[in-house]
């Protein structure tokens, strides 16, 4: 059994917004100005070629339902497929996992960025396979 854990390689650079720690950073410009953020979602997920419900966990002891493409994949959280019930989700053994990774990007208001300067988008995330 395994899960996939998403890590934000630009942690601390996510622009301010209402969801707080659920976003991944797009880097900094001029050393301290946050450029924006992006959200990661899974969609069209298949476990061994079959559509299965996706679940998530922070450390692997308690699992929660993660509806397909409607819930944000939080940095440092794991995702797997559900072998349990809706009320008692648990990871299932899978040989082949396929999914569409949806990236929704938002840039902070232009007033928050330096005028007349090129602003690089420097988001970076790592997806790790975690064996359970």
C-alpha positions as CSV (number, residue, x, y, z in Angstrom):
1,X,0.0,0.0,0.0
2,X,1.1,3.5,-0.7
3,X,0.0,7.1,-0.7
4,X,1.3,10.2,-2.5
5,X,2.5,13.1,-0.4
6,X,2.7,16.6,-1.9
7,X,5.4,18.9,-0.5
8,X,5.8,22.7,-1.2
9,X,9.4,23.5,-2.2
10,X,8.6,27.2,-1.9
11,X,7.0,27.0,1.6
12,X,6.4,30.3,3.1
13,X,6.1,32.1,-0.2
14,X,2.3,31.6,-0.8
15,X,0.5,35.0,-1.1
16,X,-2.2,35.7,1.5
17,X,-5.6,34.3,0.9
18,X,-8.5,32.9,3.0
19,X,-7.4,29.2,2.9
20,X,-4.2,29.7,4.7
21,X,-1.9,26.7,4.7
22,X,-3.8,24.9,1.8
23,X,-1.8,26.6,-1.0
24,X,1.6,26.2,-2.5
25,X,3.9,29.2,-3.0
26,X,5.0,30.8,-6.3
27,X,8.2,32.1,-4.8
28,X,9.4,35.6,-3.9
29,X,10.5,38.6,-5.9
30,X,13.1,41.0,-4.5
31,X,13.7,38.6,-1.6
32,X,10.5,39.3,0.3
33,X,7.5,40.0,-2.0
34,X,5.1,37.0,-2.3
35,X,4.1,36.5,-6.0
36,X,1.0,34.3,-5.5
37,X,0.0,30.8,-4.9
38,X,-1.4,27.7,-6.6
39,X,-3.7,24.9,-5.6
40,X,-3.3,21.2,-6.4
41,X,-6.2,18.9,-7.0
42,X,-6.6,15.4,-8.3
43,X,-9.2,14.6,-10.9
44,X,-10.1,11.5,-12.9
45,X,-8.2,9.2,-10.5
46,X,-7.9,5.5,-11.2
47,X,-6.7,2.7,-9.0
48,X,-5.6,-0.2,-11.3
49,X,-7.8,1.2,-14.1
50,X,-10.9,1.6,-11.9
51,X,-12.3,4.8,-10.5
52,X,-12.1,4.7,-6.7
53,X,-12.7,7.4,-4.1
54,X,-9.7,9.4,-3.0
55,X,-8.8,9.8,0.7
56,X,-6.2,11.9,2.4
57,X,-4.3,12.0,5.7
58,X,-1.8,14.3,7.3
59,X,0.4,11.5,8.9
60,X,-1.3,8.3,7.9
61,X,-3.1,7.4,11.1
62,X,-6.5,9.1,10.4
63,X,-7.9,9.2,6.8
64,X,-10.6,11.6,5.5
65,X,-12.6,11.6,2.3
66,X,-11.2,13.8,-0.5
67,X,-13.9,14.2,-3.2
68,X,-12.5,14.1,-6.7
69,X,-11.4,17.5,-7.9
70,X,-13.4,19.5,-5.3
71,X,-11.0,19.5,-2.4
72,X,-7.6,21.1,-2.2
73,X,-4.6,18.9,-1.8
74,X,-2.8,20.5,1.1
75,X,1.0,20.7,1.3
76,X,2.5,17.8,3.4
77,X,-0.7,15.8,3.2
78,X,-0.9,12.3,1.6
79,X,-3.5,11.0,-0.8
80,X,-4.5,7.3,-1.4
81,X,-7.5,5.3,-2.6
82,X,-10.3,4.2,-0.3
83,X,-10.7,0.5,0.5
84,X,-13.0,1.3,3.5
85,X,-16.4,2.9,3.8
86,X,-17.4,6.6,3.5
87,X,-17.6,6.7,7.3
88,X,-14.4,4.7,7.9
89,X,-11.9,5.4,5.1
90,X,-8.8,3.4,4.8
91,X,-6.1,3.0,2.1
92,X,-6.2,0.2,-0.4
93,X,-3.4,-1.7,-2.1
94,X,-2.8,-0.4,-5.6
95,X,-0.4,-1.4,-8.3
96,X,-1.1,1.3,-10.8
97,X,-2.3,4.8,-10.0
98,X,-3.3,7.4,-12.6
99,X,-4.7,10.8,-12.1
100,X,-5.0,14.2,-13.6
101,X,-3.2,16.8,-11.5
102,X,-5.1,20.1,-11.7
103,X,-3.1,23.3,-10.9
104,X,-5.0,26.5,-10.2
105,X,-2.7,29.5,-10.1
106,X,-3.4,32.9,-8.6
107,X,-1.1,36.0,-8.7
108,X,-1.4,38.6,-6.0
109,X,-2.7,42.1,-6.9
110,X,-0.3,44.0,-9.1
111,X,-0.1,46.7,-6.5
112,X,1.7,44.2,-4.3
113,X,4.4,43.5,-6.9
114,X,7.3,45.7,-8.1
115,X,6.3,48.0,-11.0
116,X,8.3,47.8,-14.3
117,X,10.1,44.6,-13.3
118,X,9.9,41.1,-14.6
119,X,8.4,38.8,-12.0
120,X,9.2,35.1,-12.3
121,X,6.7,32.4,-11.3
122,X,8.8,30.0,-9.2
123,X,6.4,27.5,-7.8
124,X,7.8,24.0,-7.1
125,X,6.2,21.0,-5.5
126,X,7.4,17.4,-5.1
127,X,5.1,14.4,-5.1
128,X,6.6,11.5,-3.1
129,X,5.4,7.9,-2.9
130,X,5.0,7.0,0.8
131,X,4.8,3.3,1.6
132,X,2.2,2.6,4.3
